[in-house]
Amino acid sequence: MSRRRWVLVALAAAAIVLVAGRALAALYVEHAWYTALGLRGIARANLAGAILLRGGTTAFATAFLFANLYAVRRSVLSFVLPRQVGDLEFGEEVPGRYLVGTAALIAVAVGSFLGLDGAHWPQFALAFDGVVFGERDPYFEHDLGFYVGWLPTELLLFAWAQRLLIVTAFVVLTLYALTPSVRWRGRSLYVSEYVRRHLTVLGGILLVLFAWAFRLESYQLLLDGSGVGGAFAAVDLQVRVPGALVLAATSLAAGLLVIFAGFGGQVRLAFFAVSVMLLLSVIVRFALPVALAPDGDRARIEAPYLATRDGFTRRAFGADLVGLPGEDPPETSLVVRDPQAVAMWDAGALRRTVDGAAGVGWTRSGDRVHAVVAQRGFVEDGERSPWTVARVAAWTADLGGAPVPVRPGAGEYSDVLPPIVSGDSAPAYRVVADPGKVIVGASADRWGTRLAHAWALQNFRLLGAGHTPATSTIVLRPQLEERIAAVAPFFVQGGTPRPAVAGDSLFWTVELYAATASYPLSEPLLVAGRSWRYFHPAGHAIVNAATGRVRIAPVPGAEPITGVWMDRFPELFVDPAAVPEGIASSLLPHEHVAWARALTFARIGPSARRAPTTRRHLAVEHGADSMLAGEVTPLVLSGVPGLSTVIPVLDERDRLTGLVVSSGAATETYWVPAVGQAAAWGGVLDALRGADSTAASRDARPVRGRVRILPTRDGIVFAQPVYLWPSRGAPSLAAVSTVSRDGTATMPVLRLAPGDATGTVPASPEPVPPRTVYLRLREALRRGDWTAFGALLDTLGRSLDAPPR
């Protein structure tokens, strides 16, 4: 072998080592990260996805490509390259082994891009573990788990096989076009007998894929039929499903016949089989559905199918779980008993008002609602102060309209450890000091660990001792959403991350949902930005902000999909009863589930016997200005634990017919019908605006928060906070407008202040350390935020026992 070839071989070997080494380093780093989190089961599942799923499909694609490329090479008797030595020109035949090696290299290169992503492992695990709903569809009599687990997996494999065949056919045709086997001869295209046989075999494989597609289509009709709104209809059951099964059997037979004809060189037989298949397909798919469509009253014929769809839709979104009047708890206990039980501050306003706010959560303290605001530390003289957690009386404000702090609960602290995990955008990794070795991640003690991370992350500065001291920990995925998605890729995240405090630790809580788009016979709903056919609460992800540890508190009586993952990864889940009280009292009902249940209940009711007689819908306009319209606000209702949310239901004339109330971390849902004179939603909004007399000033304009719907013993009351919102600086809570349910008896504007008749004086206001106030004054002065500067100056005066202004 010449010296130049040795150099090329060495370079190729080095490239392979670098690429393979980085892949192995990435696998090691991922496995070490999951192991540090205490999630060995998920680590093994990710490893299996990377090796078995990605590696297996890549190996199959490579073998299939190589078989076809080898067939192309067999059609080439010899391949001659021109050579020149001095003035002498001659042709040199390329050895056959070089051609085979080239085919192998092409197969490996193309096949590596066709392997399935290992991130699809949750779908395969759901298919092979088997999710059982204990209910069968009425047409194929399969358990619904077949459609949720197995059918999407089959569709994924079918799409991959289709892509593999298309790429293979393109590569084969391209290479044949470079050989004399396919060329223009005069005005016609010449294709050799060998090439025709090869392409005929590929055509037979395509027909086999068509058979697979027709089989899948028969099941997909239960997801997207030909009835109203995609419902499964009578023509689907009587014509389209049998037709799809006939086409599947015919395509399979035709495909096998074409493959046999291709190997035997009987091209005419293959052409005849394909022609018969195409003709039959046109007849079955287009002519028969029209000719055999059921006669008679279409509405009467389709009524049973639509009723079946309504029943599956109720179960898919939990409308059948809505508690009705007369059930436990009775609707008379779902009332607001105290003004302090309602959060009048909107989260968006608190984020703007509280200096350094990084997140806003809510918590229940007795019959009161408190806001929990996580505040970033401030930098002073190169040092960052600790993060703080401010507890705010969510129902009131001081004389200047600023939030009123309250003392933390027993065992809780104001200062907390700086978080390594937050909801803000963050780099892919960070190196943090960890003398106590409490942070979840890879320790920088060993040189081999640093090498693996440097190789996988492409940052070889991690090898330097000056950059990664022995007391440091390498933290992957410090971004909250990415971290939760890595440990629970089988759940859908929803809602805004909310802070909670337990002891001296800050936690983030995120709502998780079990959702699928392949639940059969269900009407799809647009929930959380996507179209779903099944949507239920799975639990809450609880992330320790200081250590990065993630655990999931499931809802009691988990639905079947969540149950599969609880059985497979028990180390990821914790008993909801073991969740600390500071976190448990901060868990809101699942926002998107509450909305989906309310919408389904409004449209079709909890059962066929209790279906609504008039068309109902949810209130689209919440009466808030755009900057505050998208966030829920909780309240405390007697008779149910935890925090609650309320969604109004309107009739076809936009009049209030009742409320869907969701309570607690389990999102228990109840229906509270409206009694008496119905209130028009538009009239309520107009009355709230008319009741407000807040005027704009030179520096601030009035901004309205979200409308609160309060079920009370005397009927339903609507309340809406109004803020004075400056262009720069912190907004202030100026007033709260309230209107009774009939929309006519307008109550006076309620201006909140400690010591007034509303009884909103917070218990034991929390003293703010003077140093903290001083740092915040410096920060407000730097920003030019004079409103915040004045409020902080008053706070400093109160801490020094100075008389108020």
Helices and strands as residue ranges (DSSP letters): H 3-36, H 40-48, I 49-54, H 55-74, E 80-85, E 88-93, H 96-114, G 118-120, H 121-129, H 144-145, I 146-150, H 151-177, E 182-185, E 188-191, H 193-220, G 228-230, H 234-235, I 236-240, H 241-264, H 267-282, I 283-287, H 288-291, H 298-317, G 319-321, G 331-333, G 339-341, H 347-353, E 357-365, E 368-375, E 379-380, E 383-384, E 387-393, E 415-416, E 429-433, E 442-443, H 447-457, G 460-463, E 472-476, H 480-487, E 492-502, E 505-516, E 525-527, E 530-532, E 534-544, E 550-554, H 560-568, G 570-572, G 576-578, H 581-584, H 591-604, E 617-618, G 626-628, E 644-650, E 656-663, E 668-673, H 681-691, E 700-704, E 708-712, E 715-726, E 732-740, H 770-783, H 786-799
